[in-house]
Amino acid sequence: MILSEQTSRPVLHSHPISRRKALIVAIFAWTGFALLAWAVLTGHTATIDRTALLFWRDGDLRPIGPVRLLEVVRDITALGGVLLRNLFALAAIVALVFLGHRRAASLLGLTVVLGWVVEVVIKLLVGRPRPEITLHLTEAGGSSFPSGHSFNSAVVFLAIALAFAGFSSRERVRVTILGAALATSLMVAWSRVWLGIHWPADALAGWLGGTAWAFSAAALLGPAARLTAAKSERFSAPSSALH
């Protein structure tokens, strides 16, 4: 007897995050973002921003720590840069396509592109200048609120995490993947402050906004790792092609 080629293909079952949970996370993150935006626009963060930005700097306004730390932080901030984050997103999209999840790939791409548009619009509307009280230890342009690196890295890493975490039915695995994405994007946000090119409120708002957007997309557009019932049944049903 010969087993058909179709039935020998690997099966990837989907266990996507519930839309309800994604919506709850999105609401909390949007609330935090809105509160920070209000505080920045009304000047309530000025003292805290200045104190936090200068807290770990010496008399020459350079961050306290070994010289090698500067390269480490620059490497971390590069993870949220245009080149690397988009390469990660593109690689994830290609992987999803090869795995047969074209809808998931499309949703991931849409989440990333629209997230970037949202971040640019908010940045133009607020127009907050970057801090000038410290040395800028890397190149940066445009307005400060929200931090584009923080916002877009949260969008990309969380959108990818939401897409691939759904391939595991184990809650610990899913939480670990999402936690790693949250931590990595938060490190990118911290690096922008350490390098002196963003006020702390702007970096935190960027991270909250990006997180809110990624989970909003998961809630409204559907879980990125969803596998259609028809495809699942086609691969898991007993084969009738045995000879």
PyMOL commands that set and color helices and strands:
alter all, ss='L'
color gray80, all
select helices_A, chain A and resi 6-8+19-41+46-54+68-78+82-98+102-126+148-165+171-194+200-220+229-236
alter helices_A, ss='H'
color red, helices_A
deselect
rebuild
show_as cartoon
